[in-house]
Amino acid sequence: MLTRAGSTTGILTALALATLATLAVGCRKEGLSDQGQIGAAVGEVMASADESANGGATTAMLPALPVVPVLRAPAELRPPLWRRAMDALTLIPPAYADSCLPVSYSTCSSGVRTATFNGCTVGLVTVEGSVNLTFSDAAVCNIATVGDSVNRTGSLTLSALGGSLAITAPGGGQTLTRTASGFTFAVPGMERVLTLPSGRTLFDISTATSTPLTITGSSRSDLAIVGGTLVVTHHLAGYSVSLTPDNLAWTPTCNCASSGSLSGTVSGGKDDGKSATVTLTGCGTADVTVDGDTESVTMDRCAAI
């Protein structure tokens, strides 16, 4: 468990690294369905909570990151098939070196640490923008004591041949607060907008918590989300769905919960008033049901570690 603002604090905040992987939040083509978008948003929140609560442990994921964004980007952001085939022969060519990694944050200054990205690359993805960490313990930037918190905000643009993904925190980002039994994880507001080269907006999805998520445990061996309410809003389709978690339990080998469920109700759109459930079936997989129509979804932000 990370309690100091040391060299791994950048992993604790993980908005930078998390948003590199958030290319996957749009899911694959099937992810453009309601079920796919709901499942992908749940995966994004679970991975972000994991990165916050298990800061030190997530350093094990760093060696894979230069490859992961290309492999997990939405189909619309991936290069043509012939280009991917050539890249596969050499993994990532020197022209696409991962110059964004490792992520470096400024030293603690009045409770704030910042990571800045000025056109650096992760694989075939170019990253612009910055991430800010604001600690309640302004003297040393840590979350060692009950009541300590860190708020993650930022504005990043990830660009590739297939378009660009803008990640912003219009509602206030994400806040992790230490409690006596674990953490609370509040999401005042995060938004992801994928725009194709033609200018067409493919998706505009925001996530927030109307009640902070309650997290028990201190590591992946006992971590679980046992309460709170997550709200996923699909702005283009004009609907939102409020989901309540039921014992989303981690295992030591996955950065997301692998069992448990979420359930709630759709507001607005064609499924207004209908029920929605997300049942985790493994590491990064779930069955998402809206009004009795079930799809199996891969949550690309989740991965075995």
PyMOL commands that set and color helices and strands:
alter all, ss='L'
color gray80, all
select helices_A, chain A and resi 9-13+15-26+29-32+34-53+57-64+68-72+75-77+81-89+94-96
alter helices_A, ss='H'
color red, helices_A
select strands_A, chain A and resi 112-122+125-135+149-160+163-178+182-195+201-216+224-234+239-249+259-268+275-282+285-290+293-298
alter strands_A, ss='S'
color yellow, strands_A
deselect
rebuild
show_as cartoon
